[in-house]
Amino acid sequence: MASLLIQVADAVVAEMNAGTWSQPFTATRHYRPVFDADDRAELRVTVVPKGITIDAGGRRINQHDCQVDIAVQKRLTTADSAEIGTLMD
């Protein structure tokens, strides 16, 4: 069984892939993403499990805070603000 952090990261990937976005993409989970600059002609969305903290929520309850990083990458063809703005959407 996958760790809680991996389950959360996979759930983020699934939710992103099920959503409707301004540009098409397929989100993927990676531990240490390394991509060539040439590979970024298309929009790439990467979810990276970052960390988990466990705090006492009560006598018998722990609170698990999972952190994931989401990278939105695409090689820009210009330095135009409009092109960057579409990625921000």
N, C-alpha and C positions, 0 to 999 in steps of 0.2 A: 504494500500500500504506500502511495506517495505521501510525502510529508505535507503538513498543512500549508506551508509556504508554496510548494509546487502545486497543490490543489487550487490555491487562490490564484496563482499566476495562470494556470490553465483555464480557470473560470474567466479571468480577464480576457484572455485570448478568445475564448468562445463568445463572450459578450461582444467584443469588438468585431469579430467576424460575422456575427448575426445582425449587427447594426447597419443602418443606412448612413452613408457618409458622402461628402461632396466629391470624393475621388475614390475609385476602387482600389482595394488592397486586400491582402491576406496577412493577418497578424500571425506571428510565430513566436514561440518561446525559445530563448537561448540562454545559456549560462554565461558564456564569454563571447559575445558577438564580435567577430572580426570580419569585415567585408572590404573588398577592393572598391576603390572609388568608381571604377567602371561598372560595378554591379548596381550602382545607385541611380541608373537612368530611370528606373521605375520607382514608384512610391514603395517604401519598405517600412513596415511597422514591426518593431521588435519589443517583446515583453521580457524583462530580465528579473528573476526573483532576487531581491536585494537583501532582505533580512527580516528577522522576526524578534519581537521583544515580548516577554511574558511578564505580566504584572499581576499581583494579587488583586482580585476583584472583590474578594470577600473571604470568609472562612473556608469555603469549599469551592470557590470559583476562581479561575484564573482568566485574565483577559489577554488574548493573543492579538498583537498588532503586527500585521504583515505589511511589508513594504515591497513594492515592485517599481522598477523604472520602465517607462515606456518611451522608446525612441521612434521618432517620425523622421525618416531620412529620404531625401531625394536630391539628386544633383540639380542645382539651379542652372537654367540656361541664361538668365540675366540677373542683375541685381535689383530688378524691379520689385517694388513693394507689393504690387498686386500678386505676383507669383508667390512671394513669401506668405502673403495673406491667405491664399487658398490653402496652404499647408497648415496654417494656424486654425482654419475652420475645421 
